[in-house]
């Protein structure tokens, strides 16, 4: 399992993200592709995000939700 550091994910231009209520949320599809893992067990919310100049409503998860979902799925 690939180790994650939130600050590096925030800086990574290949992962779409949005800050909401002082917390970063990452587009779940981008994270699954980045990690090459199934993240279907990770809790998510739908948030508006600007992608390629167009606002879309996408599945997003916080860093903590992604970490928790990966651990629960791994067991």
C-alpha positions in Angstrom: 0.0 0.0 0.0 1.4 3.4 -1.0 2.1 5.8 1.9 0.4 9.1 1.7 1.3 12.6 2.9 -1.5 15.2 2.7 0.8 18.1 1.8 2.2 16.2 -1.2 -1.3 15.4 -2.4 -2.3 19.1 -2.1 0.7 20.1 -4.3 0.1 17.3 -6.9 -1.5 18.9 -10.0 -2.8 15.6 -11.3 -5.2 15.3 -8.4 -8.3 17.5 -8.4 -9.0 18.9 -5.0 -11.1 21.6 -3.3 -10.8 23.3 0.1 -14.1 23.3 2.0 -14.5 24.5 5.6 -10.7 24.7 6.0 -10.3 21.0 5.1 -9.1 19.7 1.8 -11.2 17.2 -0.2 -9.8 15.1 -3.0 -11.6 13.8 -6.1 -12.1 10.1 -5.3 -11.6 8.9 -8.9 -8.3 10.8 -9.1 -7.1 9.3 -5.8 -8.1 5.8 -6.9 -6.1 6.3 -10.1 -3.1 7.8 -8.3 -3.0 5.0 -5.7 -4.0 2.2 -8.2 -6.4 1.0 -5.6 -10.1 0.3 -5.3 -11.5 3.1 -3.0 -15.1 2.1 -3.2 -15.3 1.6 0.6 -14.1 5.1 1.3 -16.7 7.5 2.7 -17.4 10.4 0.4 -19.5 13.6 -0.2 -20.5 15.3 -3.3 -18.9 18.7 -3.7 -18.6 21.3 -6.6 -15.2 21.3 -8.1 -13.7 23.3 -11.0 -12.3 20.8 -13.5 -10.8 21.9 -16.8 -12.6 25.3 -16.4 -16.0 23.7 -15.8 -17.8 23.3 -12.5 -18.8 19.7 -11.8 -20.3 18.0 -8.8 -18.0 15.0 -7.9 -17.4 12.4 -5.3 -14.8 13.8 -2.8 -13.2 12.5 0.4 -11.0 14.1 3.0 -7.5 12.8 3.6 -8.6 11.2 6.9 -11.5 9.4 5.2 -9.2 8.0 2.5 -6.7 6.8 5.1 -9.5 5.2 7.2 -11.2 3.6 4.2 -7.9 2.1 3.0 -7.2 0.6 6.5 -10.7 -0.8 6.9 -10.6 -2.3 3.4 -7.1 -3.8 3.9 -8.1 -5.8 7.0 
